[in-house]
Amino acid sequence: SVDAYRDIIASSSSDGSQPQEPYQRISQALFEANLRKRCEADPLIDLRFSWKVESVEETEESAKTVAIDLKTNDTWTFISKYVIGCDGASSRARRSLQIPLDGGPTCV
């Protein structure tokens, strides 16, 4: 439980080997609903559904993301200052950038 894990963290040395807070899991449906509501309320966020990232390439000053609109099959290229990969353990963004998956898909 979260409370039991908090006790383990509290009794551990503060050498940085434990997180500050216990890991907590939440239903993806609940998390996405909350995240969607917050994103839709922010005018700086361009939220798109039914899109698939094909690749991400880092350059000196930007990132180039190639994505497909699955409704139209159109391919788009986006140039941005940052890329945030929130697409899970099978992340195309992470693999494109050769970022290793540390600890497997589930860390407990």
Summary of the structure (lengths in Angstrom):
residues: 108
radius of gyration: 18.0
end to end distance: 11.1
largest distance: 54.9
contacts: 191
relative contact order: 0.11
helix: 26%
strand: 20%
